[in-house]
Amino acid sequence: MSEALCVRDLTVSLGGRPVLDKVDLAVGPGETVGLIGPNGAGKTTLLRAVLGLLKPETGTVEVSTIATSTGRPGYVPQKHEFTWDFPITVHGAVLNARARWLRGPNRDDRAAAADALDRVGLTDLARRPVGELSGGQRQRVLVARALARRPALLLLDEPFTGVDVPTQELLTGLLARLAADGTAILMTTHDLAQARATCTRICLLNRAVVADGPPAELTDPDLWLRAFGVAASGELKALLSGTERPQ
């Protein structure tokens, strides 16, 4: 298997309600794929199915053995999924991502955590309690936790939501460097302009895949109408025209 991730004919239901319907998606090394769709479209469900946290009704999820050489793929959840009032430092939270049952951290674990903190610019805050961090710093902790696994496949759930401009710029540059090094990246996002700037491909998802291709090729408004069920907004028109929306 040449792809880091290959999803075929994936169908998932939650509470008896279909959330994903026969989804096909592949992500290769060095690709950054953005999952875009309305709330309830199944974007986070797809990530959880890739992580093996949800059992599909039909279909398969294949993750390359290369992508799992250090365990599961790297996963960056939304900030509210982490317990920020837990009494742990930034360093401890990142090192914890390398934890194995009944075994303390070794030299490689500590080196991976230190490298991850350096990549996200948090080395100077390593001893600070996570509860004292700003929103952007918290997002960087979550990214560092994922990077500490040294994954070949990185999954991110809304990484640009609610973060400041410096953090957006840091993450954009970091994702570009990871992709250049061969990391396969799949992320959900509502930020259309950021997706256009960051992603090599965009997958429009609304329970099923509506369209999948480079941002420059997804210019047909009908595709976005099918995905979102609404007419193009100002931000969407800017994306389709290839221009930046005025600030």
Backbone as a ProteinNet text record, in pm:
[ID]
protein_1_A
[PRIMARY]
MSEALCVRDLTVSLGGRPVLDKVDLAVGPGETVGLIGPNGAGKTTLLRAVLGLLKPETGTVEVSTIATSTGRPGYVPQKHEFTWDFPITVHGAVLNARARWLRGPNRDDRAAAADALDRVGLTDLARRPVGELSGGQRQRVLVARALARRPALLLLDEPFTGVDVPTQELLTGLLARLAADGTAILMTTHDLAQARATCTRICLLNRAVVADGPPAELTDPDLWLRAFGVAASGELKALLSGTERPQ
[TERTIARY]
85.4	0	88.7	75.2	159.1	103	-28.9	-89	-64.3	-52.6	-44.7	-181	-287.9	-424.3	-510.4	-587.6	-680.7	-813.9	-917.9	-1052.5	-1138.5	-1204.9	-1285.2	-1426.1	-1525.8	-1665.9	-1708.2	-1659.7	-1681.6	-1820.2	-1895.7	-2027.4	-2029	-2066.8	-2070.5	-2203.2	-2266	-2388	-2364.4	-2426.1	-2418.5	-2560	-2589.3	-2723.6	-2830.5	-2797.3	-2890.7	-2905.5	-2830.5	-2839	-2715	-2732.8	-2616.5	-2540.5	-2407.9	-2323.1	-2228.3	-2178.3	-2093.9	-2151.4	-2151.9	-2214.1	-2118.1	-2058	-1973.6	-1863.9	-1787.9	-1681.4	-1554.7	-1497.9	-1368	-1272.6	-1155.2	-1057.6	-919.3	-821.6	-682.8	-595.7	-495.5	-398.9	-259.8	-179.2	-45.8	58.6	179.4	288.1	310.9	324.1	348.2	224.2	107.4	-17.8	-78.2	-142.9	-223	-364.9	-454.8	-593.1	-683.9	-763.5	-857.7	-997.4	-1058.8	-1198.1	-1286.6	-1370.9	-1457	-1602.4	-1687.8	-1830.1	-1903.4	-2035.4	-2113.8	-2105.5	-2151.9	-2162.4	-2249.6	-2206.7	-2282.5	-2253.7	-2153.2	-2123.1	-2047.5	-1993.4	-1921.2	-1770.4	-1720.2	-1575	-1501.1	-1545.9	-1481.5	-1505.3	-1621.3	-1650.6	-1552.5	-1518.7	-1422.8	-1286.3	-1241	-1113	-1116.9	-1225.4	-1235.7	-1240.9	-1300.7	-1301.6	-1160.7	-1084.1	-945.6	-863.8	-890.1	-818.5	-863.6	-968.9	-1019.5	-1109.2	-1154.6	-1241.3	-1388.3	-1422.2	-1558.5	-1554.5	-1649.2	-1656	-1748.5	-1698.7	-1784.5	-1885.9	-1998.1	-2095.3	-2044	-1987.9	-1929	-1801.6	-1719.2	-1600.5	-1476.9	-1365.3	-1238.1	-1158.3	-1073.5	-976.7	-839.3	-751.4	-616.7	-516.7	-435.3	-328.2	-196.7	-109.8	17.9	94.8	164.6	245.7	353.4	397.1	494.3	432.7	304.3	236.1	208.7	222.2	194.9	320.5	436.4	560.4	585.2	527.7	543.9	411.4	318.3	188	79.6	-22	-131.2	-84.8	-160.4	-130.3	-135.7	-63.3	-71.9	-209	-267.9	-403.7	-407.9	-458.7	-477.2	-627.1	-684.6	-828.6	-861.3	-989.4	-1030	-997.2	-970.7	-917.6	-1008.1	-1139.8	-1229.9	-1222.5	-1153.6	-1144.9	-1031.7	-951.4	-840.7	-878.7	-839.5	-871.6	-764.8	-792.7	-690.8	-670	-760.1	-739.2	-666.7	-623.4	-546.5	-409.2	-359.4	-232.5	-110.8	-76.9	36.3	102.3	232.3	304.1	293.8	336.2	340.6	428.4	547.2	638.3	574.5	511	448.2	336	257.2	146.8	198	308.3	364.1	434.1	510.4	579.1	479.1	365.9	261	209.7	217.7	170.4	252.6	371	457.7	442	354.1	343.4	301.7	360.6	323.1	289.8	202.4	151.3	265.5	269.9	366.2	511.1	537.4	675.1	698	801.6	831.3	896.1	908.6	968.3	1116.8	1164.4	1306	1371.5	1496.3	1570.1	1505.5	1458.4	1396.2	1266.4	1189.1	1064.8	1093.6	1195.8	1229.1	1281.6	1357.9	1408.4	1293.8	1196.2	1081.9	997.3	977.4	899.4	970.1	1102.7	1178.9	1174.5	1185.9	1180.9	1043.2	937.7	801.5	777.4	822.7	807.8	882.4	1000.6	1077.9	1006.3	947.2	878.9	762.1	694.1	577	609.5	736.6	777.3	735.5	736	693.7	804.7	926.9	1036.1	1046.7	1031.7	1044.3	930.1	819.6	704.4	689	792.6	782.6	739.6	779.7	747.8	621.3	552.1	430.4	311.9	224.2	102.5	14.9	-43.4	-122.5	-243.5	-293.9	-410	-383.6	-255.3	-221	-196.1	-216.9	-184.5	-298.8	-263.2	-363.4	-420.5	-523.4	-586.1	-489.5	-408.8	-313.3	-206.2	-160.4	-59.7	-116.1	-241.3	-304.1	-310.1	-341.8	-346.7	-209.3	-105.4	30	68	17.8	41	-18.8	-140.8	-206.3	-129.8	-78.5	0.5	129.9	194.4	319	295.6	183.9	152.7	144.9	82.5	73	210	290.8	422	518.4	497.3	585.3	582.4	477.3	469.3	551	602.5	677.1	597.6	475.1	387	417.3	388.6	391.6	253.9	151	14.6	-33.7	-73.3	-117.4	-261.2	-347.6	-488.8	-513.4	-579.1	-605.7	-752.9	-816.6	-958.3	-971.5	-1000	-1017.2	-896.4	-776	-657	-647.5	-718.7	-706.3	-820.6	-913.5	-1028.6	-990.2	-1020.7	-1002.6	-859.2	-766.5	-626.5	-587.4	-484.7	-440.5	-360.2	-336.2	-266.8	-126.9	-45.6	86.6	80.7	-17.5	-30.7	-75.3	-165.8	-205.1	-83.7	-0.4	117.3	215.5	234.6	325.9	276.5	146.9	92.4	97.7	69.5	74.9	215.3	316.3	453.7	494.5	451.4	485.4	424.5	298.3	233.9	302	342.8	412.8	545.3	618.9	746.3	725.1	622.5	593.3	558.4	475.3	439.1	561.9	648.1	769.9	859.4	852	930.8	863.2	742.2	674	560	526.8	413.4	282.6	194.2	59.3	-30.3	-105.3	-184.7	-330.6	-420.1	-563.8	-621.7	-687.9	-742.3	-882	-964.4	-1094.1	-1076.9	-1153.4	-1144.7	-1270.4	-1303.8	-1408.9	-1348.8	-1217.5	-1148.5	-1112.8	-1196.2	-1178.7	-1051.8	-1022.9	-902.1	-777.8	-779.9	-666.4	-649.5	-759.9	-753.6	-691	-729.9	-674.9	-525.2	-480.9	-339.2	-256.2	-318.7	-244.1	-253.7	-368.8	-397	-359.8	-305.6	-282.5	-410.5	-499.8	-629.8	-736.5	-857.8	-974.2	-1076.2	-1130.1	-1237.2	-1363.9	-1461.4	-1591.6	-1674.3	-1714.1	-1782.2	-1915.1	-2019.1	-2147.7	-2209.6	-2162.7	-2193.6	-2128.5	-2135	-2064	-1966.5	-1870	-1776.1	-1845.9	-1853.6	-1915.6	-1813.8	-1692.2	-1585.9	-1452.6	-1348.1	-1214.1	-1113.1	-1032.4	-933.3	-856	-756.7	-682.8	-776.5	-748.1	-837.3	-866	-766.3	-784.8	-884.7	-912.8	-1005.2	-1147.9	-1166.9	-1301.3	-1368.4	-1387.9	-1442.8	-1589	-1647.8	-1787.9	-1877.6	-1953.6	-2039.8	-2139.1	-2179.3	-2275.5	-2220	-2087.8	-2027.5	-2042.5	-2017.2	-2026.4	-2171.6	-2261.8	-2403.7	-2448.5	-2399	-2433.1	-2374.2	-2255.9	-2190.2	-2254.9	-2284.6	-2333.2	-2483.8	-2544.9	-2687	-2725.1	-2626.9	-2652.7	-2578.1	-2621.6	-2551.4	-2415.8	-2326.3	-2189.6	-2187.7	-2115.5	-2096.2	-1982.8	-1957	-1846.3	-1713.7	-1691.6	-1566.4	-1555.3	-1667.8	-1666.4	-1644.6	-1707.3	-1686	-1539.8	-1477.3	-1336.4	-1252	-1287.4	-1214.3	-1228.5	-1351.5	-1377	-1310.8	-1299.7	-1239.7	-1088.2	-1035.7	-890.2	-837.3	-922.1	-877.6	-896.7	-827.7	-844.2	-963.2	-1038.1	-1152.5	-1102.1	-1158	-1114.2	-1134.8	-1036.6	-1047.6	-1127.2
-119.1	0	123.6	205.8	325.3	441.6	444	551.9	529.5	640.2	629.9	592.1	634.9	606.8	574.8	467.7	431.7	390.6	469.1	442.3	399.2	285.1	231.9	199.2	256	218.6	224.8	327.4	335.3	388.2	309.9	350.4	338.5	447.7	451.2	511.1	449.1	503.5	524.1	628.2	657	666.7	586	585.7	551.5	466.9	427.9	527.5	638	741.1	734.6	723.5	718.4	850.4	842.5	961.4	966.5	852.1	841.7	734.6	761.9	670.7	641.5	522.3	471.9	571.4	613.3	711.9	643.5	698.7	656.8	775.4	751.2	858.7	797.6	853.3	810.1	932.5	917	1023.3	963.8	1021.1	970.1	1047.9	994.3	1065.2	1202.9	1304.7	1439.7	1516.1	1453.1	1522.6	1585.5	1700.4	1762.6	1773.7	1696.4	1689.1	1755	1852.1	1920.3	1863.9	1822.4	1777.4	1897.9	1933.6	2050.4	2008.6	2056.1	2028.4	2094.8	2094.2	2160.1	2083.2	2144.3	2073	1949.6	1838.3	1714.7	1638	1682.3	1617.2	1486.2	1462.4	1338.4	1352.5	1476.7	1497.7	1437	1472.4	1417.7	1267.9	1222.4	1078.6	1003.4	1060.9	996.8	983.9	1090.8	1082.9	974.1	965.7	866.7	725	709.4	577.4	538.8	636.1	608.9	567.6	629.4	597	464.6	404.3	279	295.7	419.1	445.1	415.9	404	371.5	251.8	164.4	45.3	71.8	56.2	81.4	-30.6	6.3	-94.8	-170.2	-96	-156.7	-81.1	-142	-76	-105	-49.5	-74.9	54.1	55.3	162.8	97.2	132.7	77	189	171.5	265.4	193.6	254.8	193.8	156	44.4	3.9	107.4	180.4	287	394.9	423.9	529.7	491.4	363.3	321.2	266.9	300.1	244.9	285.6	397	438.4	428.8	349.9	338.9	389.2	452.5	506.3	628.2	666.4	793.8	908.7	1015.2	1133.2	1196.4	1236.9	1292.1	1419.9	1526.2	1654.5	1676.9	1653.8	1673.4	1821.4	1852.1	1987.9	2017.1	2144.8	2181.7	2137.8	2137.5	2105.3	1958.1	1875.3	1733.2	1702.2	1802.3	1783.3	1844.7	1780.3	1829	1928.8	2056.9	2159.7	2193	2152.3	2178.8	2063.5	1964.8	1855.4	1909	1873.8	1930.9	1867.6	1918.8	1866	1980.8	1972.8	2076.3	2051.8	2151.7	2138.4	2019.3	2010.3	1899.9	1766	1759.6	1635.3	1592.5	1689.5	1657.6	1601.5	1656.8	1610	1475.1	1461.5	1335.2	1222.8	1256	1157.5	1091.7	1162.8	1107.2	986.6	972.4	858.6	744.7	763.8	667.6	530	428.2	289.5	224.2	125.8	63.2	4.2	41.2	-12.2	10.3	123.9	152.9	301.8	345.6	487	534.7	667	721.7	688.4	657.3	631.3	750.2	734.7	844.6	887.8	791.5	825.5	902.2	863.8	934.1	1080.1	1101.1	1237.6	1320.8	1257.3	1328.9	1366.1	1275	1302.2	1415.8	1417.3	1523.4	1657.6	1658.3	1782.9	1836.3	1747.9	1789.7	1845.2	1780.1	1826	1964	1986.6	2117.6	2224.8	2191.1	2286.6	2321	2222.3	2244.8	2340.4	2337.8	2424.3	2548.8	2569.6	2691.3	2699.2	2586	2586.1	2543.8	2536.6	2493.4	2581.7	2710.8	2804.2	2791.7	2728.5	2713.2	2569.8	2488.9	2345.8	2318	2403	2378.3	2447.8	2514.1	2585.9	2488.8	2501.7	2419.1	2446.7	2342.6	2359.8	2450.1	2453	2535.5	2683.8	2725.2	2866.9	2914.7	2830.1	2864.9	2939.1	3018.7	3083.9	2981.9	3023.1	2933	2885.7	2978.4	2940.4	2848.1	2871.9	2785.5	2646.1	2639.7	2509.5	2429	2497.8	2427.3	2372.3	2448.6	2402.9	2281.8	2276.5	2159	2034.7	2047.5	1933	1887.4	1982.6	1947.1	1879.1	1931.7	1872	1729.4	1704.8	1569.4	1473.5	1517.6	1432.5	1411.1	1518.6	1508.1	1423.1	1416.2	1335.6	1188.5	1146.8	1009.3	988.2	1098.8	1095.1	1020.4	1065.1	989.4	1016.2	917.8	937.1	978.3	963.1	1007.3	1093.9	1217.1	1313.7	1354	1337.8	1374	1494	1596.6	1718.3	1755.3	1784.2	1820.5	1970.1	2049.5	2194.1	2261.7	2244.6	2297.6	2449.4	2519.6	2665.6	2738.5	2664.5	2727.2	2789	2917.5	2983.9	3009.2	3016.4	3044.7	3180.3	3240.7	3372.3	3363.9	3479.9	3484.2	3424.2	3455.6	3392.7	3240.3	3184.9	3039.1	2985.6	3056.8	3015.3	3010.1	3113.2	3117.8	3007.6	2983.6	2877.4	2741.5	2715.2	2586.4	2569.8	2677	2668.9	2631.2	2698	2667	2527.4	2486	2354.1	2244.8	2259.6	2158.8	2150.1	2264	2263.5	2187.4	2207.5	2137.3	1987.6	1951.9	1810.3	1741.4	1808.1	1750.8	1737.2	1838.6	1833.3	1717.4	1678.9	1566.2	1432	1434.7	1310	1270.2	1352.7	1321.4	1335	1238.9	1247.6	1317.1	1418	1500.1	1502.3	1475.1	1484.8	1570.5	1682.4	1770.8	1819.3	1834.4	1897.2	2046.6	2126	2270.8	2338.6	2451.4	2539.3	2663.3	2677.2	2796	2772	2822	2793.9	2857.2	2980.1	3046.6	2973.1	2927.4	2854.5	2721.3	2656.6	2530.1	2549.7	2655.9	2684.4	2710.3	2776.9	2810.3	2690.6	2596.7	2489.4	2355.8	2326.7	2191.5	2171.3	2055	2016	1962.4	1909	1861	1899.5	1915.7	1938.6	1829.6	1772.1	1673.1	1734.7	1760.3	1810.4	1691.9	1699.2	1586.3	1629.5	1555.7	1570.6	1432.2	1357	1215.3	1128.7	1173.3	1108.8	1209.7	1162.8	1252.2	1318.4	1450.2	1526.9	1555.2	1588.3	1615.9	1603.8	1576.7	1559.6	1601.1	1703.9	1747.4	1867.3	1913.7	2034.2	2153.5	2247.9	2363.4	2437.9	2450.1	2525.6	2460.1	2330.1	2259.7	2256.7	2292.6	2286.5	2423.3	2468.6	2602.3	2601.7	2484.5	2475.4	2503.2	2613.2	2644.3	2534.4	2455.1	2348	2243.5	2219.2	2123.8	2171	2299.4	2355.9	2366.1	2389.4	2390.7	2252.7	2148.5	2011.4	1976.1	2028.4	1997.3	2070.1	2198.9	2282	2308.2	2289.9	2314.7	2460.7	2550.6	2694.4	2759	2879.6	2955.3	3000.2	3032.3	3070	3197	3191.5	3309	3392.4	3507.7	3591.7	3519.3	3445.8	3372.1	3263.5	3195.2	3087.9	3142.1	3255	3314.8	3354.2	3404.2	3438.7	3315.3	3204.4	3080	3031.9	3035.7	2986.1	3072.1	3201.9	3291.6	3296.3	3234	3234.7	3361.5	3441.8	3568.2	3561.5	3649	3656.5	3745.1	3708.3	3790	3915.5	4032.8	4155.4	4146.8	4201.5	4199.2	4321.3
0	0	0	-104.6	-115.3	-34.8	-11.4	66.9	216.2	289.1	435.1	492.9	424.4	469.3	348.4	359.7	252.8	315.2	288.5	338.1	219.8	232.4	122.3	170.4	102.1	120.5	267.7	338.9	483.1	516.2	591.3	639.9	791.4	858.6	1005.1	1049.4	1148.7	1209.6	1358.4	1412.1	1555.3	1610	1709.2	1765.7	1663	1568.4	1465.1	1352.3	1358.7	1254.3	1166.3	1033.6	945.2	947	967.2	972.8	854	813.3	694.3	603.1	473.2	377.7	262.5	266.3	157.3	118.6	218.2	196.7	145.8	39.5	-12.5	-1.7	54.7	69.7	86.9	17	32.1	55.8	140.6	168	155	67.2	45.7	122.7	134.7	201.9	140	223.8	174.7	133.9	140	107.1	232.1	212.3	317.4	264.8	321.7	274.8	377.6	334	420.8	405	515.4	515.5	545	450.5	464.9	445.8	532.6	521.7	636	633.4	738.9	869.7	977.4	1104.3	1086.6	1144.1	1130.9	1003.8	927.3	800.3	817.9	938.2	962.8	962.6	968	958.5	1079.1	1200	1318.6	1329.1	1289.3	1288.9	1200	1086.4	997.4	1064.8	1132.3	1202.4	1309.3	1382.4	1489.8	1434.4	1317.6	1253.9	1209.8	1159.7	1120.9	1242.7	1357.4	1480.7	1542.2	1487.2	1540.5	1661.1	1685.3	1800.4	1770.4	1642.9	1600.8	1506.4	1522.5	1437.6	1319.5	1196.6	1080.7	1058.2	997.5	957.4	836.4	740.7	622.4	587.8	504.2	454.6	539	493.9	559.7	575.8	676.5	698.5	707.1	615.4	615.7	639	742.2	772.3	747.2	670.1	636.7	762.4	757.1	871.4	900.7	797.7	819.8	907.8	882.2	956	1100.9	1134.7	1272.3	1339.1	1287.4	1340.5	1485.5	1529.1	1669.2	1745.3	1698.2	1762.6	1669.1	1725.8	1644.1	1565.7	1462.9	1397.1	1496.9	1470.1	1554.1	1543.1	1654.8	1654.3	1736.4	1675.1	1742.9	1757.2	1876.4	1895.8	1909.1	1914.9	1946.6	2093.7	2123.1	2255	2370	2348.7	2459.5	2499.6	2420.3	2452.4	2550.5	2583	2677	2811.5	2922	3056	3099.4	3077.8	3100.3	3247	3334.8	3477.5	3547.2	3470.3	3528.7	3569.8	3689.1	3737.4	3670	3552.9	3477.5	3402.4	3383.6	3310.5	3160.2	3083	2937.7	2899	2959.9	2929.3	2964.6	3080.8	3122.2	3028.6	2983.1	2892.3	2760.9	2711.3	2584	2603	2710.1	2736.6	2758.7	2818.9	2845.3	2717.9	2606.2	2479.7	2436.6	2494.2	2462.1	2563.2	2661.6	2771.3	2721.4	2782.7	2757.7	2890.6	2885.5	3006.2	3089.8	3217.5	3313.7	3271.4	3204.9	3166.4	3166.5	3236.4	3242.2	3113.5	3097.6	2975.4	2967.3	2845.9	2825.1	2755.2	2717	2655.9	2524.4	2445.9	2318.2	2339.2	2439.8	2471.6	2506.4	2588.6	2631.4	2514.1	2426.3	2308.7	2215	2198.6	2111.5	2167.4	2299.3	2362.6	2349.3	2371.3	2359.9	2216.5	2118.7	1978.8	1944.1	1993.5	1965.6	2026	2148.1	2211.6	2133.4	2085	2006.2	1876.4	1811.9	1683.9	1697.3	1811.6	1829.1	1911.5	1941.5	2010.6	2155.2	2225.6	2365.9	2461.7	2415.6	2503.1	2626.9	2608.9	2721.7	2822.6	2780.8	2870.3	2918.6	2903.7	2932.9	3076.1	3172.2	3312.9	3359.6	3270.8	3309.1	3314.8	3414.4	3417.4	3294.8	3238.1	3116.1	3140.6	3263.2	3292.9	3283.9	3280.6	3274.5	3131.3	3034.3	2896	2827.4	2725.9	2640.7	2542.9	2470.4	2373.5	2266.4	2214.1	2110.9	2164.4	2286.6	2347.9	2374.2	2414.2	2436.5	2306.3	2197.5	2069.6	2033.6	2065.2	2034.6	2121	2244.6	2327.9	2262.7	2212.2	2149.1	2025.3	1947.9	1830.3	1873.6	1977.4	2026	2075.1	2141.3	2186.5	2068.9	1960.4	1841.8	1778.4	1771.5	1707.7	1789.8	1921.5	2005.6	1965.6	1899.3	1850.9	1722.9	1668.9	1542.5	1434.8	1410.9	1321	1173.7	1091.7	946.7	895.7	980.3	948.1	1063	1031.4	1132.1	1103.6	1205.1	1195.6	1285.9	1232.4	1310.4	1297	1410.3	1412	1443.4	1342.4	1354.2	1421	1366.5	1434.3	1436.4	1346.8	1339.4	1410	1469.4	1534	1668.2	1685	1812.7	1852.6	1755.5	1789.2	1732.1	1791.1	1747.2	1617.7	1558	1428.9	1437	1540.3	1546.7	1548.8	1619.6	1623.6	1488.2	1420.7	1285.8	1193.6	1200.4	1113.9	1149.9	1280.2	1322.3	1272.9	1289.7	1248.2	1097	1023.5	878.3	831.5	887.3	851	893.6	1013.7	1064.2	977.1	939.9	855.7	719.9	666.1	537.5	548.5	658.3	676	696.7	772.7	793.5	662.1	581.2	451.7	362.4	363.4	282.3	325	452	502.4	478.4	418.2	384	474.2	573.7	661	583.9	598.9	542.4	644.1	600	691.9	646.4	740.4	715.9	826.3	789.5	892.3	854.8	956.6	937.4	959.9	889.6	908.6	855.9	920.1	869.8	805.6	815	763.4	617	527.2	384.3	329.6	371	323	371.6	496.7	549.9	478.5	446.7	373.9	236.7	171.1	38.2	46	153.3	167.7	213.3	284.2	349.8	277.3	218.1	170.3	23.5	-4.2	-143	-206.4	-122.4	-169.7	-69.2	-120.5	-35.6	-65.9	41.6	28	85.4	-1.2	43.5	91.5	218.8	281	339.3	307.4	374.4	381.3	479.2	498.1	390.8	267.4	157.3	97.4	20.5	-45.5	-164.4	-160.2	-268.7	-379	-339.3	-436.1	-365.8	-442.7	-386.1	-492.2	-461.9	-558.4	-508.7	-585.9	-548.2	-536.6	-444.8	-427.2	-556.6	-644.1	-768.8	-862.9	-842.2	-930.7	-877.4	-751.8	-692.2	-701.9	-823.8	-847.1	-890.5	-901	-942.4	-821	-821.5	-705.5	-673.6	-773.6	-748.3	-651.5	-657.3	-564.9	-421.2	-400.3	-266	-220.5	-315.1	-282	-236.3	-304.5	-265.7	-130.1	-102.3	25.2	141.9	122.9	232.7	227	110.9	97.8	102.5	81.7	83.5	-31.3	-66	-168.5	-116.8	-206.7	-170.9	-86.7	25.5	109.8	53.3	116.3	71.5	78.5	190.3	205.2	100	72.6	-26.1	-167	-200.5	-331.7	-350.9	-243.5	-252.4	-277.9	-212.8	-233.8	-377.4	-428.2	-562.4	-669.3	-641.7	-739.4	-727.8	-620.8	-603.1	-545.7	-482.4	-422.7	-272.9	-204.6	-59.1	-27.1	73.3	114.5	183.9	149.7	216.4	366.6	442.2	588.8	636.8
[MASK]
+++++++++++++++++++++++++++++++++++++++++++++++++++++++++++++++++++++++++++++++++++++++++++++++++++++++++++++++++++++++++++++++++++++++++++++++++++++++++++++++++++++++++++++++++++++++++++++++++++++++++++++++++++++++++++++++++++++++++++++++++++++++

